[in-house]
Amino acid sequence: MSRFEGTGAMLLAHGGAWDIPDGVVQAHRSGLRTALQRGRNALLNGSGALDVVTAVVAALEADGAFDAGCGAMLNQDGEVELDAGVMDGTTLDYGAVMATKKVAHPVRVARRLLDAGEGRVRMLAAEGAERFAEIEGLEMVQNHQLVCERERTRYEQLREAVDQRHPSTSFLPGTPEGSTGADTVGCVARDVNGRLAAATSTGGTPFKPPGRVGDSPLPGAGFYATDTGAAGATGWGEAISAVVLSQRAVADLAGDAHPEPVARERLLHMHRAVQNPEGAGATGGLLLLTADGRGAWAHSTPRMARGGWRAGEQPWVEV
Protein backbone atom coordinates (compact mmCIF):
# COMPACT_ATOMS: atom_id res chain seq x y z
CA MET A 1 0.00 0.00 0.00
CA SER A 2 1.37 3.41 -0.96
CA ARG A 3 -1.82 5.50 -0.93
CA PHE A 4 -5.09 5.78 0.92
CA GLU A 5 -8.14 8.00 0.77
CA GLY A 6 -10.91 9.09 3.09
CA THR A 7 -13.63 11.68 3.60
CA GLY A 8 -13.07 12.46 7.27
CA ALA A 9 -10.16 13.11 9.58
CA MET A 10 -6.91 11.34 8.71
CA LEU A 11 -3.20 11.41 9.36
CA LEU A 12 0.10 9.98 8.15
CA ALA A 13 3.31 9.72 10.16
CA HIS A 14 6.83 8.47 9.51
CA GLY A 15 9.81 7.37 11.55
CA GLY A 16 12.55 7.81 8.99
CA ALA A 17 13.62 6.40 5.62
CA TRP A 18 16.86 4.40 5.38
CA ASP A 19 18.08 0.79 5.35
CA ILE A 20 16.36 0.03 8.66
CA PRO A 21 17.91 -3.16 10.13
CA ASP A 22 15.62 -6.10 10.92
CA GLY A 23 16.59 -5.90 14.58
CA VAL A 24 14.96 -2.49 15.09
CA VAL A 25 11.89 -2.89 12.88
CA GLN A 26 9.65 -3.92 15.77
CA ALA A 27 10.69 -0.91 17.85
CA HIS A 28 9.84 1.34 14.90
CA ARG A 29 6.45 -0.33 14.48
CA SER A 30 5.64 -0.03 18.16
CA GLY A 31 6.68 3.61 18.42
CA LEU A 32 4.70 4.62 15.35
CA ARG A 33 1.61 2.72 16.45
CA THR A 34 1.62 4.44 19.84
CA ALA A 35 2.02 7.87 18.26
CA LEU A 36 -0.70 7.20 15.67
CA GLN A 37 -3.08 6.10 18.40
CA ARG A 38 -2.50 9.40 20.15
CA GLY A 39 -3.22 11.27 16.92
CA ARG A 40 -6.33 9.19 16.25
CA ASN A 41 -7.72 9.89 19.70
CA ALA A 42 -7.06 13.60 19.32
CA LEU A 43 -8.81 13.76 15.95
CA LEU A 44 -11.80 11.79 17.25
CA ASN A 45 -12.05 14.26 20.13
CA GLY A 46 -12.25 17.14 17.67
CA SER A 47 -8.68 18.46 17.87
CA GLY A 48 -7.42 20.56 15.00
CA ALA A 49 -4.75 19.36 12.59
CA LEU A 50 -2.08 21.59 14.14
CA ASP A 51 -2.64 20.13 17.61
CA VAL A 52 -2.62 16.62 16.19
CA VAL A 53 0.68 16.79 14.30
CA THR A 54 2.31 18.36 17.35
CA ALA A 55 1.04 15.58 19.62
CA VAL A 56 2.08 12.79 17.24
CA VAL A 57 5.59 14.13 16.75
CA ALA A 58 5.98 14.77 20.49
CA ALA A 59 5.10 11.11 21.10
CA LEU A 60 7.76 10.02 18.62
CA GLU A 61 10.29 12.32 20.30
CA ALA A 62 9.54 10.63 23.63
CA ASP A 63 9.69 7.08 22.31
CA GLY A 64 13.46 6.64 22.13
CA ALA A 65 13.47 4.42 19.04
CA PHE A 66 13.95 7.27 16.58
CA ASP A 67 16.52 9.96 15.80
CA ALA A 68 14.50 12.58 17.65
CA GLY A 69 14.09 13.67 21.24
CA CYS A 70 15.52 11.17 23.72
CA GLY A 71 16.64 8.81 20.95
CA ALA A 72 18.60 11.39 18.96
CA MET A 73 22.05 10.80 17.53
CA LEU A 74 25.02 12.65 18.99
CA ASN A 75 27.14 15.33 17.37
CA GLN A 76 30.93 15.34 17.27
CA ASP A 77 31.04 16.74 20.82
CA GLY A 78 28.95 13.85 22.11
CA GLU A 79 25.90 16.05 22.65
CA VAL A 80 22.32 15.97 21.41
CA GLU A 81 21.18 18.91 19.24
CA LEU A 82 17.54 18.90 18.18
CA ASP A 83 15.63 20.60 15.35
CA ALA A 84 11.88 20.77 14.73
CA GLY A 85 9.25 22.63 12.74
CA VAL A 86 5.47 22.84 12.47
CA MET A 87 3.17 24.57 9.96
CA ASP A 88 -0.52 25.47 9.74
CA GLY A 89 -1.83 24.98 6.22
CA THR A 90 -4.78 27.34 6.69
CA THR A 91 -2.75 30.41 7.67
CA LEU A 92 0.76 29.47 6.46
CA ASP A 93 1.96 30.27 9.98
CA TYR A 94 4.94 28.19 11.06
CA GLY A 95 7.37 27.84 13.93
CA ALA A 96 10.82 26.26 13.91
CA VAL A 97 13.70 25.72 16.30
CA MET A 98 17.17 24.35 15.69
CA ALA A 99 20.30 23.23 17.51
CA THR A 100 18.53 23.02 20.86
CA LYS A 101 20.27 21.10 23.63
CA LYS A 102 18.03 21.60 26.66
CA VAL A 103 14.43 21.11 25.56
CA ALA A 104 12.61 17.80 25.88
CA HIS A 105 10.23 18.38 22.97
CA PRO A 106 11.47 20.76 20.28
CA VAL A 107 8.24 20.31 18.31
CA ARG A 108 6.32 21.82 21.23
CA VAL A 109 8.71 24.76 21.31
CA ALA A 110 8.20 25.24 17.56
CA ARG A 111 4.44 25.11 18.06
CA ARG A 112 4.56 27.64 20.90
CA LEU A 113 6.68 29.90 18.70
CA LEU A 114 4.05 29.65 15.97
CA ASP A 115 1.38 30.72 18.45
CA ALA A 116 3.34 33.34 20.39
CA GLY A 117 5.56 34.80 17.68
CA GLU A 118 2.64 36.57 15.98
CA GLY A 119 4.64 36.73 12.77
CA ARG A 120 7.46 38.75 14.32
CA VAL A 121 9.54 35.67 15.07
CA ARG A 122 9.15 32.31 13.36
CA MET A 123 12.54 30.63 13.85
CA LEU A 124 14.87 30.51 16.86
CA ALA A 125 18.20 28.74 17.27
CA ALA A 126 20.27 27.27 20.10
CA GLU A 127 20.29 29.38 23.29
CA GLY A 128 17.63 31.73 21.92
CA ALA A 129 15.22 28.85 21.40
CA GLU A 130 16.02 27.45 24.83
CA ARG A 131 15.49 30.81 26.52
CA PHE A 132 12.12 31.15 24.78
CA ALA A 133 11.10 27.62 25.84
CA GLU A 134 12.01 28.29 29.46
CA ILE A 135 10.11 31.59 29.53
CA GLU A 136 7.07 29.83 28.06
CA GLY A 137 7.20 27.15 30.75
CA LEU A 138 7.95 24.24 28.43
CA GLU A 139 9.78 21.13 29.63
CA MET A 140 13.52 21.67 30.01
CA VAL A 141 16.20 19.00 30.52
CA GLN A 142 19.93 18.67 30.90
CA ASN A 143 21.59 17.47 27.72
CA HIS A 144 22.79 14.23 29.29
CA GLN A 145 19.14 13.32 29.92
CA LEU A 146 18.61 13.18 26.15
CA VAL A 147 21.56 10.82 25.55
CA CYS A 148 20.55 7.16 25.28
CA GLU A 149 22.93 4.22 25.62
CA ARG A 150 22.37 3.10 22.02
CA GLU A 151 23.55 6.43 20.66
CA ARG A 152 26.41 6.72 23.14
CA THR A 153 27.71 3.39 21.81
CA ARG A 154 27.25 4.53 18.21
CA TYR A 155 29.08 7.76 18.98
CA GLU A 156 32.08 5.92 20.41
CA GLN A 157 32.23 3.70 17.32
CA LEU A 158 32.11 6.67 14.97
CA ARG A 159 34.64 8.65 16.97
CA GLU A 160 37.14 5.82 16.67
CA ALA A 161 36.52 5.30 12.96
CA VAL A 162 39.44 6.46 10.84
CA ASP A 163 37.35 7.15 7.75
CA GLN A 164 34.04 8.87 8.47
CA ARG A 165 31.36 8.12 5.89
CA HIS A 166 29.56 10.93 4.12
CA PRO A 167 26.22 11.51 5.91
CA SER A 168 24.29 10.88 2.70
CA THR A 169 25.33 7.21 2.82
CA SER A 170 23.20 6.75 5.94
CA PHE A 171 20.18 6.40 3.67
CA LEU A 172 21.63 4.00 1.09
CA PRO A 173 21.36 0.19 0.95
CA GLY A 174 23.75 -1.81 3.08
CA THR A 175 23.51 0.25 6.26
CA PRO A 176 24.58 -2.33 8.86
CA GLU A 177 23.09 -2.92 12.29
CA GLY A 178 24.22 -0.24 14.69
CA SER A 179 25.63 2.02 11.99
CA THR A 180 24.63 5.44 10.83
CA GLY A 181 20.98 5.41 9.84
CA ALA A 182 18.90 8.46 10.64
CA ASP A 183 15.27 8.42 11.79
CA THR A 184 13.81 11.89 11.42
CA VAL A 185 10.14 11.78 12.43
CA GLY A 186 7.19 13.63 10.97
CA CYS A 187 3.42 13.84 10.62
CA VAL A 188 0.80 15.37 8.33
CA ALA A 189 -2.87 15.54 9.31
CA ARG A 190 -6.29 16.57 8.05
CA ASP A 191 -8.91 17.37 10.67
CA VAL A 192 -12.70 17.09 10.45
CA ASN A 193 -12.90 20.59 8.98
CA GLY A 194 -10.47 19.75 6.18
CA ARG A 195 -7.64 21.84 7.62
CA LEU A 196 -4.09 20.59 7.10
CA ALA A 197 -0.89 20.77 9.13
CA ALA A 198 2.62 19.30 9.06
CA ALA A 199 5.36 18.80 11.65
CA THR A 200 8.80 17.24 11.80
CA SER A 201 11.57 16.67 14.36
CA THR A 202 15.11 15.29 14.27
CA GLY A 203 18.43 14.87 15.98
CA GLY A 204 20.19 15.27 12.64
CA THR A 205 22.85 13.15 11.03
CA PRO A 206 25.18 10.94 13.08
CA PHE A 207 28.42 12.55 14.32
CA LYS A 208 27.42 15.86 12.76
CA PRO A 209 29.46 19.02 13.38
CA PRO A 210 28.02 21.05 16.28
CA GLY A 211 25.50 23.55 14.96
CA ARG A 212 24.71 21.65 11.78
CA VAL A 213 21.12 22.17 10.62
CA GLY A 214 19.44 20.05 7.96
CA ASP A 215 16.04 20.21 6.31
CA SER A 216 13.79 19.34 9.23
CA PRO A 217 13.24 22.84 10.70
CA LEU A 218 13.14 24.58 7.32
CA PRO A 219 9.64 25.29 5.96
CA GLY A 220 9.41 24.13 2.37
CA ALA A 221 12.25 21.66 2.83
CA GLY A 222 11.47 19.24 5.66
CA PHE A 223 7.81 20.20 6.03
CA TYR A 224 5.17 22.34 4.36
CA ALA A 225 1.41 22.86 4.45
CA THR A 226 -1.15 24.95 2.60
CA ASP A 227 -4.92 24.79 2.32
CA THR A 228 -4.55 22.22 -0.47
CA GLY A 229 -1.75 19.91 0.68
CA ALA A 230 0.68 18.99 3.45
CA ALA A 231 4.08 17.31 3.18
CA GLY A 232 6.72 15.83 5.45
CA ALA A 233 10.16 14.78 4.23
CA THR A 234 12.96 12.59 5.56
CA GLY A 235 16.37 11.62 4.21
CA TRP A 236 19.57 13.45 3.33
CA GLY A 237 18.75 16.91 4.65
CA GLU A 238 21.16 18.94 2.56
CA ALA A 239 19.67 17.49 -0.63
CA ILE A 240 16.08 17.89 0.56
CA SER A 241 16.80 21.55 1.29
CA ALA A 242 18.49 22.09 -2.07
CA VAL A 243 15.42 20.98 -4.03
CA VAL A 244 12.89 22.46 -1.55
CA LEU A 245 11.27 19.03 -1.56
CA SER A 246 8.16 19.56 0.54
CA GLN A 247 7.08 22.86 -1.00
CA ARG A 248 7.64 21.62 -4.54
CA ALA A 249 5.62 18.49 -3.83
CA VAL A 250 2.70 20.47 -2.41
CA ALA A 251 2.82 22.86 -5.38
CA ASP A 252 2.59 19.85 -7.72
CA LEU A 253 -0.72 18.88 -6.11
CA ALA A 254 -2.48 21.73 -7.92
CA GLY A 255 -5.43 20.64 -9.98
CA ASP A 256 -6.34 16.98 -9.74
CA ALA A 257 -2.84 15.53 -9.34
CA HIS A 258 -2.75 12.48 -7.07
CA PRO A 259 -0.13 12.64 -4.31
CA GLU A 260 1.34 9.18 -5.01
CA PRO A 261 2.92 9.95 -8.42
CA VAL A 262 3.82 13.43 -7.19
CA ALA A 263 5.78 11.97 -4.27
CA ARG A 264 7.59 9.48 -6.52
CA GLU A 265 8.48 12.11 -9.11
CA ARG A 266 9.77 14.59 -6.54
CA LEU A 267 12.08 11.98 -5.02
CA LEU A 268 13.28 10.96 -8.47
CA HIS A 269 14.02 14.59 -9.30
CA MET A 270 16.07 14.94 -6.11
CA HIS A 271 17.96 11.73 -6.87
CA ARG A 272 18.92 13.05 -10.29
CA ALA A 273 19.62 16.62 -9.23
CA VAL A 274 21.83 16.08 -6.17
CA GLN A 275 24.71 13.65 -5.76
CA ASN A 276 27.14 13.09 -2.92
CA PRO A 277 30.93 13.31 -3.50
CA GLU A 278 30.95 9.65 -4.52
CA GLY A 279 28.35 10.25 -7.22
CA ALA A 280 25.42 8.55 -5.51
CA GLY A 281 22.06 10.26 -6.02
CA ALA A 282 20.21 11.67 -3.02
CA THR A 283 17.58 9.48 -1.39
CA GLY A 284 14.77 9.98 1.09
CA GLY A 285 11.10 9.59 1.83
CA LEU A 286 8.01 11.79 1.56
CA LEU A 287 4.49 11.93 3.00
CA LEU A 288 1.74 13.84 1.19
CA LEU A 289 -1.85 14.57 2.19
CA THR A 290 -4.49 16.64 0.39
CA ALA A 291 -7.40 18.67 1.71
CA ASP A 292 -9.84 16.42 -0.15
CA GLY A 293 -8.57 13.36 1.72
CA ARG A 294 -6.01 11.72 -0.54
CA GLY A 295 -2.84 10.52 1.13
CA ALA A 296 0.32 8.89 -0.21
CA TRP A 297 3.95 8.22 0.56
CA ALA A 298 7.05 7.19 -1.34
CA HIS A 299 10.67 6.43 -0.54
CA SER A 300 13.84 5.87 -2.54
CA THR A 301 15.57 4.20 0.40
CA PRO A 302 15.42 0.45 1.12
CA ARG A 303 12.88 0.98 3.89
CA MET A 304 10.68 3.68 5.37
CA ALA A 305 8.85 3.46 8.69
CA ARG A 306 5.38 4.89 8.07
CA GLY A 307 1.82 4.55 9.20
CA GLY A 308 -1.54 6.21 9.13
CA TRP A 309 -5.12 6.37 10.25
CA ARG A 310 -8.43 7.43 8.72
CA ALA A 311 -11.89 7.73 10.21
CA GLY A 312 -13.64 4.39 10.67
CA GLU A 313 -10.48 2.28 10.75
CA GLN A 314 -7.65 1.30 13.08
CA PRO A 315 -4.12 2.72 12.68
CA TRP A 316 -1.78 0.79 10.40
CA VAL A 317 2.02 0.67 10.32
CA GLU A 318 4.51 -0.55 7.69
CA VAL A 319 8.31 -0.70 7.65
N, C-alpha and C positions, 0 to 999 in steps of 0.2 A: 504494500500500500504506500503510495506517495502523494495521495490527495484525499481530501474528504470535504463534504459539503453539508450545510445545515441552515435552518431558517431562524434559529434562536441563538442564545449565547454559546460561545465556543472559545477554545484557546488551544494554542500549540506551545510547546516548550522544548528546549534542547539542553543537552549536557555536554556539548562539544562534538567536534568531528575530527577524527584521526584514526590511526590503526589501533583501536581500543583492544587491549589484550583480553583473552578469554577469562583470565582470572579476576578481572574487575568488572565484567559485564553485569553480574548480578547486583553489585553495589550501585552501578549506574541505573539499572532498572528500578531498584528499590527507592533510590533518592528521587528519581523523576516521578514515580508513582505517588509518593508522599506529597511532593510539591503540587502535582496536578490535582490531587484530592483537595488540597487547600484551595486551589483556584476554583475548582468545581463548586465547592461549598460556598465560596464568596459570591460567585455568579448566581447561584441558586437563591442566595439571600438578597439579591438585588444590588450587589456592589458594582460600581462602574469599572470600566476596562482599566483605567489607570491604577485604581486600588488593587485590582486583580494581578496585573503583571508585577507590581511591586511586591505583593505577598508571595507569589510563586518564586520569584527570583530570590527573595529573602530566605525562603525555605531551602532553596538550593545552596545558598551561601552558608547556611547553618548545617548542612548535611555532612560535609567533610569528605565526600567522595569525589568532588569536582575541584577544578582549578579556580576556586572562588571562595571568599570568606575564609573559614577555618580549615579549608583544604588546599589553600593556594600554594603555588610554587614559590620558591625563594629566589631572591635576586642574588647578585654576586657578593653582597655583604651578608648574606644569610638572613635577610629580613623579608617579611611579607609587605608588598605594596599593592594596593587594590584600586581598581578603576570600575566605574559603573555609570550608566546613563539610563534615562527614562524619558518617554515622549508621549504627549497627548495628541492624538490624531485630529481631534476636533478643533483645537486652538493652535496647534503647532508649538505650544509651549514645551520646553524640555529643561531638564536639569542634568548635570554631569559632574562627577568628581574623579580625580585621578591622583595616583601616587600617594594614597592615604595609608598610614601605618597604624592608626590607633582607633579606627572605627570598626565595630563588629559587622555592620551591614551598610556597605557603601551605597547600595541601591536605595536604602531609606534616606540617606543623606541627599542623594540626587533628587529624590522625590520631594523632600522638604525644600530643597533649593528651588525646584520648579514652583512650588506653592508660595514660598516666601520671597523669592527673588524679584517677583513682579516685573520681570523683563529687564531689570537693571543689571542683574547678575544671573548668568545661566551656568557658568562653569567655574569651579574652584579646584585648586590643586594643593596637594601636600598639606603643609601646616595651616594654610588658609581654609581648606576644606575641614580639617580637624577642629579648628577654632569655631567655625560655623556650627559643626555638629554638636560640640560641647555646649555652646550657647543655646542651641535649640533643644537641649535635653535628650539627645539621642545616645544610644548605648556606646560607651567608650571602653576600650580594652588596652592592655599593654601589648606590644607587638609579639612578645613571646607567647601570648595566649592564642595567637593565630597560627603558630607554627605547629604542624602535626608531625608525628614521628616518620610517617611515610615520606614526607617532603624533606625532612632533615636528612634522612638516609640518601635520598636522591641528590640533594645538594652536595653532600660529602663525596658522592661518586663523581659528580660533574666537576667539582673543584679539583679533584685529583686527576681528571682526564687531561692528557697532554694536548689532544686535538679536539677542541670544542666544535660540535656540529653547528651548522647554520640553523637558526631557529625555524626556518621554513621546513626543514626536514622532519620536524616533529609531526607533521600532518601527512607524511608520505607512507606508502606500504613498508612493512618490515620494521616498524617501531617495536622494539622488544619489550618484554615485561620489565617494568621498573625504569624505563628510559624516559624520554623527554616528550611525551604527549602533552597536550594542553586542552583542558576542558572548560573553556569559557561557557557560561550558562546564559540562557535568554528565554524570553517569553513574548508572545504576541496574543492579544485577546480582543474579542468582540463581545460587548455586553448586550443586554436585552434591548437597548435602544439603538443598536447598530453602531455605537461609538467604538473606535479602535485605539489601542495603545501598544507600545513596545518598550521593553526594558532588557538590559544586558548587564552582566557583571563578570569580572575576571581578576585573576592574579597575574595575568600576563604570561610571557614565555619563560621557560625554565632558565635559570642562571642569567637573567637579563641584567643589563647595566642598571644601577640605581637611577630612578627617574624616567626610565623608558615608558612610553605610553603607546599603546597600539590603537586598534580601531574601536574597541568596546565603548569608550566614553565619548566617541565622536559622532554626533548626529549626522546621518547620511551615510556613514561608514558602517559602524557596528549595529546601528539601530535606526529606524525611521518610521514615522507614522503620519498619515494624513487622514482626511475623511473618506478616502477611497481604498487605502491599503496600509498594511503594517508589515514591517520586515525586521528580522533579527539574524545577524550573521555570526559565523564562527570560522576560525581558521587562521591563516597567516595574516596577522593584523596589518602589517605594512602594505601588503598587496591589496587587502580589502579597502584600506584607506585610499590607496592610489586610484582605484577604479570607482570609488564612492558607491560601493556595492549595494547597500540597502536603499539608498535614495534612487539609484538608477532602476533597481528592480521595481520599486513602487511606481515610478514614473511609467514603466512599461506596462503597468496594469490598466492604463487608460483604455477606454472603450470596453470591449468584451473579452480582452485577453485573459486566458486562464492562468493562474499563478504557477501551475506545474511547469509548463514549457518556459515561462519567464524565468523561473528559478534556475532551470537547467542551462538556459542560454546565457544568463548572467555569470554563472560559474565558469562556463566554457570561455566566455570572453575574458574573464580574469586569468584563466589558465594560459590563454594565448598571449595576453598583453603583458604579463609580469612573470619574469623568471628569476630564480635565485642565482648566485654566482656560478653554480654548477650547471645551469641551463635547464633546471627542472621547472615546469610551469607551476604557478601558484594554485593551491587547493584550499577547499573549505566547505562549509555547509551554509544553507540558507532556509529560513522559515518565511512564508508569505501567507497573509490572510487578507481577505477583501471585506468591504462593508456589506456586501450582499451574501456573505457566508460561504465563500469558497476558500479553502485552505490547501496548502501544498508545501512540500519541502524537497530539497535535493542536496546531494553532497558529492564531491569529487574525491573524497577520502575513502579509505577502505570501509570505515564504519562511521555512523553518526548516532549518538544517543538522542532519541526524540520521542515525543509522546503528545497526546492531545485528548481533548474531551469536547463533546457537543451535547446539547440538551437531549435528554431521553436515553442516553447511553452511559456506560461506565468508562472511566479513563483507560486508555491503552498506551502501551510503551513498546518501542522497538529499539534494538541496538544492532 
